[in-house]
Amino acid sequence: MRTRKARHDDHSVNHAPGGTWNLGERSVTRFGYGAMQLAGPWVMGPPADHDGAIAVLREAVAQGVTHIDTSDAYGPRVANELIREALHPYPESVLIATKVGANRDAEGGWPTARTPEELRQQFRDNLESLGAERLDLVNMRMGDANGPQPGSIAEAMETLAGLQQEELIGQLGVSNVTAEQVAEARAVTPIVCVQNMYNLANRWDDHLIDSLAADNIAYVPFFPLGGFSPLQADALTAVATRLETTQMLETTQMAVALAWLLQRSENILLIPGTSKVAHLRENITGASLSLTEQDLAELDNINS
C-alpha cells in the first residue's frame, strides 16, 4: 500500500461528513449511508422496527449525509419504499444510488438478471418504488455472492447507457467487478464510481483504488466494517482507546475502521449501513477522526 498522509482537515460533521467528492455532475458527502440493513433478516421482508428505519434515514440527512445507496432488490422493494416514505420529495442535495443486475428468489437468493429487458425492468422497479422520475446513479452489479467473477459487462452497460441517453439516469457506476470489467465498462460509457468489497482486513483492490483516484473515479467499499462478521482486531481497540484520550471523542472500533478508509484515499466514499440512530451517530464519528501516522501504521498491519 502506498504511503498516506495523516488527515488534519476539520470538516463539520453536521455540514459535510468526511468532506465531499464529485460524482460526475453531483457533489456528495464522502460519508454516506447504505440502506441494505433496513430490510428484514438476510435482506428479506420488512424491518422489525418500521419507525426506527424511518428515523435513521431522516437522521442521516439531518446529519448532512447526501449520498444514500439502495436497491429495489433489498427486501425486495422494502428499502426503497422506506426511503420514499422517509424522504420524498427528495432534497435536491441528496443523491440516491441504486443497483441493478440481480433479482431475489423465494429462498432469499440473488439470481442474476442481466439481459437488456431484465435490466430495463429493474430500472422501472427502482423508479417506481422510489417514487422518482429519474434515477440519480445506477450501479451495474456483476459477479455473485462470492465476489467478482469473469464475464463481459459490455451489453449491460450499453443497455444502461441507452437509458442515460434518454435522460432517465443521471450517472452510471459498476459493482462487484474485476479490474478488467471496469476497463470494459469504461470503454462503453463513462462511469463515476466502482463499488466493491473492501475494508481493513480485505484489501485486494488497493491497485484499483489508486488507478481510479488518478482518473477522479470514486471507489465505494461495501461491507466497510466486515459485513455479517464485523471486523475484530486488537489494533482497532488500541487506536480507539488512544483517540478517546487525545481527541476527547467517544470512539468505537467501527468509527476507527471508517476513519481509516476515509484516509486511505480521497476517492473513497463510505456507505455503512445500520437500522439504529445511535449506531448511525457512532459511525459518523469516524468522519471527524484524524488518524496519526502511528495510528495508520498499526491499522495497516491488520491484514499482514
C-alpha positions in Angstrom: 0.0 0.0 0.0 1.2 3.5 -0.8 2.2 5.9 2.0 -0.6 8.2 3.1 -0.6 11.4 5.0 -2.5 11.7 8.2 -5.6 13.8 7.8 -5.7 17.1 9.7 -8.7 18.8 8.0 -11.6 20.0 10.1 -14.9 19.1 8.4 -18.1 19.8 10.2 -19.9 16.5 10.7 -23.3 18.2 10.5 -22.3 20.0 7.3 -20.5 17.5 5.1 -19.4 14.3 6.9 -16.0 13.3 5.7 -15.8 16.2 3.2 -17.2 16.0 -0.3 -16.5 14.3 -3.7 -17.9 15.0 -7.1 -19.8 12.0 -8.6 -19.8 13.4 -12.1 -22.1 16.4 -12.0 -23.1 15.9 -8.4 -21.2 16.7 -5.2 -21.9 14.3 -2.3 -20.6 13.8 1.1 -17.8 11.2 1.3 -19.6 9.7 4.3 -22.9 8.3 3.0 -25.5 5.7 4.1 -26.3 2.3 2.8 -29.9 1.1 3.1 -29.4 -2.7 2.9 -29.8 -3.2 6.6 -33.2 -1.5 6.7 -34.9 -4.7 5.4 -35.5 -7.8 7.5 -33.1 -10.7 8.2 -30.9 -11.6 5.2 -32.3 -8.5 3.4 -35.7 -10.0 3.1 -39.1 -8.7 4.2 -39.9 -5.6 6.3 -37.9 -4.3 9.2 -38.7 -5.3 12.8 -38.9 -1.6 13.7 -40.5 0.4 10.9 -40.5 3.7 12.8 -36.8 3.2 13.7 -36.0 2.6 10.0 -37.7 5.9 9.0 -35.9 7.7 11.9 -32.5 6.5 10.8 -33.0 7.7 7.2 -34.1 11.1 8.4 -31.3 11.4 10.9 -28.8 10.6 8.2 -30.0 13.5 6.1 -30.2 15.7 9.2 -26.5 14.9 9.9 -25.6 16.2 6.5 -25.4 12.9 4.5 -26.1 13.5 0.8 -25.2 10.0 -0.6 -27.7 7.2 0.0 -27.2 3.7 -1.5 -30.0 1.3 -2.1 -31.6 -1.2 -4.5 -35.1 -2.4 -5.3 -33.7 -5.9 -4.6 -33.3 -5.1 -0.9 -36.4 -6.6 0.6 -37.3 -6.7 -2.2 -38.7 -3.1 -2.5 -38.6 -2.6 1.2 -35.5 -0.4 1.4 -36.7 1.8 -1.5 -40.2 2.2 -0.1 -38.8 3.2 3.3 -36.6 5.8 1.6 -39.6 7.1 -0.2 -41.7 7.3 2.9 -39.0 9.0 4.9 -37.5 11.4 2.4 -39.9 12.1 -0.5 -40.0 14.7 -2.0 -36.2 14.3 -2.1 -34.0 17.2 -1.1 -32.1 18.5 -4.2 -28.8 17.9 -2.3 -29.4 14.2 -1.8 -28.2 11.7 -4.4 -29.8 8.2 -4.3 -27.7 5.5 -5.9 -29.5 2.3 -6.9 -28.3 -1.0 -8.2 -29.4 -3.5 -11.0 -28.1 -6.9 -12.1 -29.8 -9.3 -9.7 -33.3 -10.2 -8.5 -34.4 -12.1 -5.4 -35.9 -15.5 -5.2 -38.2 -17.0 -2.6 -35.3 -18.5 -0.7 -33.5 -15.2 -0.4 -31.0 -15.9 -3.1 -29.7 -13.3 -5.6 -30.2 -14.8 -9.1 -28.5 -12.8 -11.8 -30.7 -10.7 -14.1 -28.6 -9.0 -16.8 -30.4 -9.3 -20.1 -31.4 -5.9 -21.6 -35.1 -6.5 -20.8 -34.3 -7.6 -17.2 -32.2 -4.5 -16.7 -34.9 -2.2 -18.0 -37.4 -3.9 -15.8 -35.2 -3.4 -12.7 -34.7 0.2 -13.7 -38.5 0.6 -13.8 -38.9 -1.2 -10.5 -36.4 1.2 -8.8 -38.1 4.2 -10.3 -41.5 3.1 -9.1 -40.5 2.1 -5.6 -38.5 5.3 -5.0 -41.3 7.4 -6.5 -38.7 9.1 -8.7 -38.9 10.5 -12.3 -35.2 9.8 -12.9 -32.5 7.8 -11.1 -29.5 9.8 -9.9 -27.0 7.0 -10.2 -27.3 3.3 -11.2 -24.6 0.7 -10.5 -24.4 -2.4 -12.7 -23.8 -5.3 -10.4 -21.8 -8.2 -11.7 -20.3 -11.4 -10.0 -22.1 -13.3 -7.3 -22.2 -13.7 -3.5 -18.7 -15.0 -3.6 -17.4 -11.8 -5.2 -16.4 -10.6 -8.7 -16.4 -13.3 -11.5 -15.1 -13.1 -15.1 -17.6 -12.2 -17.8 -18.4 -9.4 -20.2 -20.2 -6.3 -18.9 -20.4 -4.6 -22.3 -24.0 -5.4 -23.2 -25.3 -4.5 -19.8 -23.5 -1.2 -19.8 -24.8 -0.5 -23.3 -28.4 -1.0 -22.0 -27.9 1.4 -19.1 -26.1 3.9 -21.3 -29.2 3.9 -23.5 -31.4 4.8 -20.6 -28.9 7.5 -19.6 -29.1 8.9 -23.1 -32.9 9.1 -22.7 -32.1 11.3 -19.6 -33.7 8.7 -17.3 -30.5 8.0 -15.5 -28.0 10.7 -14.3 -24.7 8.8 -13.7 -23.5 5.2 -14.1 -21.3 3.0 -12.0 -20.3 -0.7 -11.6 -20.4 -3.0 -8.6 -18.8 -6.3 -7.6 -16.4 -6.2 -10.6 -12.9 -7.1 -11.7 -10.4 -4.6 -12.9 -10.9 -6.0 -16.5 -14.7 -5.4 -16.2 -14.1 -1.8 -15.0 -11.9 -1.2 -18.2 -14.6 -2.8 -20.4 -17.4 -0.7 -18.9 -15.4 2.5 -19.3 -14.8 1.6 -23.0 -18.6 1.6 -23.4 -19.6 4.7 -21.4 -18.2 7.0 -18.7 -18.6 5.8 -15.1 -18.3 7.8 -11.9 -17.8 5.0 -9.3 -16.8 1.4 -8.6 -18.5 -0.4 -5.7 -16.6 -3.4 -4.4 -15.9 -5.2 -1.2 -13.0 -3.6 0.7 -12.1 -2.9 4.3 -9.2 -3.1 6.7 -9.0 -6.9 6.5 -9.8 -7.3 2.8 -7.6 -5.1 0.6 -7.3 -6.9 -2.7 -8.4 -3.7 -4.6 -5.5 -1.5 -3.5 -4.2 -1.0 -7.0 -7.6 -0.5 -8.5 -8.4 2.2 -5.9 -5.2 4.1 -6.8 -5.8 3.9 -10.5 -9.4 5.1 -10.2 -8.2 8.0 -8.0 -5.9 9.1 -10.8 -8.9 9.4 -13.1 -11.2 11.0 -10.5 -13.5 8.0 -10.2 -14.9 7.2 -6.8 -14.4 3.8 -5.1 -17.3 2.9 -2.8 -16.5 -0.1 -0.5 -19.4 -2.2 0.5 -19.1 -4.2 3.8 -16.7 -1.5 5.0 -17.0 -2.9 8.5 -16.6 -6.5 7.6 -20.2 -7.4 6.6 -22.1 -10.1 8.6 -18.8 -10.8 10.6 -17.7 -7.4 11.9 -14.1 -6.5 11.9 -12.2 -7.6 15.1 -8.6 -6.6 15.8 -6.6 -5.6 18.9 -5.2 -2.7 16.8 -8.7 -1.2 16.4 -9.2 -1.3 20.1 -5.8 0.3 20.9 -6.3 3.1 18.4 -9.9 3.8 19.5 -8.8 4.0 23.2 -5.9 6.3 22.3 -8.2 8.6 20.2 -10.7 8.9 23.1 -7.9 10.3 25.2 -6.2 12.6 22.6 -9.2 13.9 20.7 -11.7 13.8 23.6 -14.3 11.9 21.5 -16.2 8.8 22.4 -14.7 6.5 19.8 -15.7 3.0 18.7 -13.7 0.4 16.8 -16.0 0.7 13.9 -15.6 4.5 13.7 -11.8 4.0 13.6 -12.2 1.5 10.7 -14.3 4.0 8.8 -11.8 6.8 9.5 -9.0 4.6 8.1 -11.0 4.2 4.9 -11.5 7.9 4.5 -7.8 8.5 4.9 -6.8 5.6 2.7 -7.6 7.6 -0.4 -9.6 10.8 -1.2 -11.7 9.0 -3.8 -13.1 6.5 -1.2 -16.8 7.1 -0.4 -18.4 5.3 2.5 -21.9 3.8 2.7 -22.0 2.0 6.1 -25.5 0.7 6.9 -27.4 0.5 10.1 -31.0 0.4 11.3 -30.3 2.3 14.6 -30.0 6.0 15.0 -27.5 5.6 17.8 -25.3 3.4 15.7 -25.5 5.9 12.8 -24.2 8.6 15.0 -21.4 6.4 16.2 -20.4 5.7 12.6 -20.5 9.3 11.7 -17.9 10.0 14.4 -15.5 8.3 12.1 -15.8 11.2 9.7 -14.3 13.6 12.3 -11.4 11.4 13.5 -7.9 12.4 12.5 -5.6 9.3 12.5 -1.9 9.9 13.1 1.0 8.2 11.3 1.3 5.9 14.3 -2.4 5.0 14.1 -2.2 4.3 10.4 0.9 2.1 10.8 -0.8 0.0 13.4 -4.0 -0.3 11.4 -2.2 -1.1 8.1 -0.7 -4.2 9.8 -4.1 -5.8 10.5 -4.2 -7.8 7.3 -0.4 -8.5 7.2 
